[in-house]
């Protein structure tokens, strides 16, 4: 109440009131203030405002300049999303964070009313295939640059709809982590020519397996890719070998294959690859890599630019440890993580 009446912030552009235990009444007070006409960024995350709070926000005529809105973990459901989509300021939003709420695909359909989104975060909701299918044909897709739809219970059909959409040509960052797109869904993405600007891709924990990563490794449609996360996908040495052999990702600076099953053979294939000359960050943790795989990495001269290396939860043994620490090929590593790789004294 005090803030909403204050005249000490006549030029306020950004307001963060996360974790303040605000309810519906608090939102009503804030958004009915006439001293916030120039506000462009409002973050209400981690407040239990629910659908009624979002409805109060949507009904406000005192935040006409709002462009960025944070509603992460605010108990928003479908009714709240539908009210938000009808707000006078909604078509002007360029960034919207709706992560960790309670809406489903039916609510997501309302988001198609926006036409200028640059960033959209929908992580940890019940988006499902129907939600992705609605977004794949929405008007804002052509302006979207960053899209986080991780943990959304999306299957192959959702990825297929997404990959077939011609409206995501501006997208540079895509997070599809922790869904269920499978190998078939990954194959659909790999053959799509509609993501020419994509530089960051996270498809970790999607059960894409060897078939999915092999399809992607054979694709020449992502020449600008700089960051790739395929962690926790049950990838074996065959999949890792296909990726290591690919010549289509010369600009890659970050590669995360944590939690797969590449073992020594896969590590040896990667260590022998000269196709990632710009790689700065590598995570091969939890992959069943033993001493021979670690010796191969230690002997490789292809990763001298690395600044970050993680090998956690691999039983590399004293031989692998000695080889790695004696290697002259990691002069730039500043962050090294080896949790659970050896015991003290080994």
ABEGO torsion letter per residue (X at the ends): XAAAABAABAABABBBABGAGBBAAAAAAAAABAAAAABABBBABGBBAEAAAAAAAAABAABAABABBBABGAGBBAAAAAAAAABAAAAABABBBABGBABBAAAAAAAAABAABABBBABGBBAEAAAAAAAAABAAAAABABBBABGAGBBAAAAAAAAABAAAAABABBBABGBAAEAAAAAAAAABAABAABABBBABGAGAEAAAAAAAAABAABAABABBBABGAGBBAAAAAAAAABAABAABABBBABGBAAEAAAAAAAAABAABAABABBBABGAGBBAAAAAAAAABAAAAABABBBABGBBAEAAAAAAAAABAABAABABBBABGABBBGX
